[in-house]
Amino acid sequence: MSGFNQMVTLTLASPFHGTFGISRHMLLLTITGRKSGALHTFPVEYYAIEDNSKLIIMSHLSRTWWKNLQDCTQVRLCLRGRVIPAHAEVHANPAQVAQHLAQVLEQRPRLARFFRVRRTDSGFNRDDIYDAAHNMVAVVLNP
């Protein structure tokens, strides 16, 4: 784990998780390795949807951590200083990913630039959303 991730992990697991607002958009995700069976904990950025009843993590397909969730859907979250169990669903189908990305952009429109999605008079450019979705995976967490 990089030095930055170690620092973020220590902060999110400490009583100082609210410092600088870091826990408003980051959580610690603990998953079980599908081959090793070992527990892996790392910080991820999340997007809260539907009054925090659903959390979405967007990741590039080239990353490998999410593959551990294809067989095991039970995870542990350290969310705003509380450790809670959650159910995780991996969505790699571009149509599903696009739907989740649209939800994320509704909640946090400033992220459109990060995902290279242009704004239109009626919202966000649907073609841009689908283009971005082809390179991403959405992990939906239900605490």
PANU-438090 format. One record per residue (C-alpha): residue number from 1; y, x, z. Coordinates in steps of 0.2 Angstrom, whole numbers. Layout:
+-----+-------+-------+-------+
! num !     y !     x !     z !
+-----+-------+-------+-------+
! NUM !     Y !     X !     Z !
...
+-----+-------+-------+-------+
This chain:
+-----+-------+-------+-------+
! num !     y !     x !     z !
+-----+-------+-------+-------+
!   1 !     0 !     0 !     0 !
!   2 !    17 !     7 !    -4 !
!   3 !    30 !    11 !     9 !
!   4 !    40 !    -3 !     5 !
!   5 !    26 !   -16 !     6 !
!   6 !    21 !    -8 !    23 !
!   7 !    39 !   -10 !    29 !
!   8 !    39 !   -28 !    23 !
!   9 !    22 !   -32 !    31 !
!  10 !    27 !   -25 !    48 !
!  11 !    43 !   -35 !    47 !
!  12 !    35 !   -51 !    42 !
!  13 !    21 !   -49 !    56 !
!  14 !    34 !   -45 !    69 !
!  15 !    46 !   -56 !    80 !
!  16 !    60 !   -50 !    68 !
!  17 !    53 !   -59 !    53 !
!  18 !    68 !   -70 !    52 !
!  19 !    80 !   -54 !    51 !
!  20 !    90 !   -54 !    34 !
!  21 !    81 !   -70 !    29 !
!  22 !    66 !   -61 !    23 !
!  23 !    53 !   -74 !    29 !
!  24 !    62 !   -88 !    19 !
!  25 !    54 !   -82 !     3 !
!  26 !    41 !   -70 !     8 !
!  27 !    24 !   -72 !    18 !
!  28 !     9 !   -62 !    22 !
!  29 !    -6 !   -67 !    13 !
!  30 !   -23 !   -62 !    19 !
!  31 !   -38 !   -64 !     7 !
!  32 !   -56 !   -59 !     7 !
!  33 !   -61 !   -46 !    -6 !
!  34 !   -74 !   -54 !   -18 !
!  35 !   -84 !   -39 !   -20 !
!  36 !   -81 !   -29 !    -4 !
!  37 !   -79 !   -44 !     8 !
!  38 !   -65 !   -34 !    17 !
!  39 !   -49 !   -43 !    22 !
!  40 !   -33 !   -38 !    13 !
!  41 !   -16 !   -43 !    19 !
!  42 !     0 !   -40 !     8 !
!  43 !    17 !   -48 !     6 !
!  44 !    21 !   -60 !    -8 !
!  45 !    36 !   -70 !   -13 !
!  46 !    33 !   -89 !   -12 !
!  47 !    42 !  -104 !   -18 !
!  48 !    41 !  -120 !    -7 !
!  49 !    39 !  -136 !   -16 !
!  50 !    38 !  -154 !    -9 !
!  51 !    46 !  -150 !     8 !
!  52 !    34 !  -135 !    11 !
!  53 !    18 !  -145 !     9 !
!  54 !    15 !  -134 !    -6 !
!  55 !    18 !  -116 !    -9 !
!  56 !    18 !  -108 !   -26 !
!  57 !    15 !   -89 !   -29 !
!  58 !    19 !   -83 !   -47 !
!  59 !    11 !   -67 !   -52 !
!  60 !     8 !   -58 !   -69 !
!  61 !    -9 !   -59 !   -76 !
!  62 !   -11 !   -40 !   -76 !
!  63 !   -11 !   -40 !   -57 !
!  64 !   -28 !   -41 !   -50 !
!  65 !   -26 !   -48 !   -32 !
!  66 !   -27 !   -66 !   -37 !
!  67 !   -44 !   -63 !   -44 !
!  68 !   -51 !   -63 !   -27 !
!  69 !   -46 !   -81 !   -25 !
!  70 !   -57 !   -87 !   -39 !
!  71 !   -72 !   -89 !   -28 !
!  72 !   -65 !   -90 !   -11 !
!  73 !   -51 !  -103 !    -8 !
!  74 !   -48 !  -101 !    10 !
!  75 !   -34 !   -89 !    15 !
!  76 !   -23 !   -85 !    30 !
!  77 !    -4 !   -85 !    29 !
!  78 !     8 !   -78 !    41 !
!  79 !    22 !   -90 !    37 !
!  80 !    39 !   -88 !    46 !
!  81 !    30 !   -80 !    61 !
!  82 !    15 !   -92 !    62 !
!  83 !    -2 !   -88 !    57 !
!  84 !   -10 !  -103 !    48 !
!  85 !   -25 !  -107 !    37 !
!  86 !   -22 !  -113 !    19 !
!  87 !   -32 !  -118 !     4 !
!  88 !   -28 !  -108 !   -12 !
!  89 !   -30 !  -114 !   -30 !
!  90 !   -28 !  -102 !   -45 !
!  91 !   -21 !  -109 !   -61 !
!  92 !   -22 !   -97 !   -76 !
!  93 !   -21 !  -110 !   -89 !
!  94 !    -4 !  -108 !   -97 !
!  95 !     0 !  -127 !   -97 !
!  96 !    -3 !  -128 !   -78 !
!  97 !     6 !  -112 !   -75 !
!  98 !    21 !  -119 !   -85 !
!  99 !    21 !  -135 !   -75 !
! 100 !    21 !  -125 !   -59 !
! 101 !    35 !  -113 !   -66 !
! 102 !    45 !  -128 !   -70 !
! 103 !    44 !  -134 !   -52 !
! 104 !    49 !  -117 !   -46 !
! 105 !    64 !  -117 !   -57 !
! 106 !    69 !  -134 !   -51 !
! 107 !    69 !  -128 !   -33 !
! 108 !    77 !  -111 !   -37 !
! 109 !    87 !  -111 !   -53 !
! 110 !    93 !   -94 !   -52 !
! 111 !    76 !   -87 !   -55 !
! 112 !    77 !   -93 !   -73 !
! 113 !    84 !   -76 !   -78 !
! 114 !    70 !   -67 !   -69 !
! 115 !    57 !   -77 !   -79 !
! 116 !    68 !   -76 !   -95 !
! 117 !    70 !   -94 !   -96 !
! 118 !    86 !  -100 !  -104 !
! 119 !    96 !  -116 !   -98 !
! 120 !   100 !  -130 !  -109 !
! 121 !   110 !  -145 !  -108 !
! 122 !    95 !  -155 !  -102 !
! 123 !    88 !  -142 !   -90 !
! 124 !    77 !  -127 !   -94 !
! 125 !    71 !  -122 !  -111 !
! 126 !    53 !  -128 !  -112 !
! 127 !    48 !  -115 !  -125 !
! 128 !    54 !  -101 !  -114 !
! 129 !    44 !  -109 !   -99 !
! 130 !    28 !  -109 !  -110 !
! 131 !    31 !   -91 !  -116 !
! 132 !    33 !   -85 !   -98 !
! 133 !    17 !   -95 !   -93 !
! 134 !     6 !   -86 !  -105 !
! 135 !     8 !   -70 !   -95 !
! 136 !     7 !   -77 !   -78 !
! 137 !    -4 !   -85 !   -65 !
! 138 !     1 !   -98 !   -52 !
! 139 !    -7 !   -98 !   -35 !
! 140 !    -5 !  -114 !   -26 !
! 141 !    -6 !  -114 !    -7 !
! 142 !    -9 !  -130 !     3 !
! 143 !    -6 !  -125 !    22 !
+-----+-------+-------+-------+
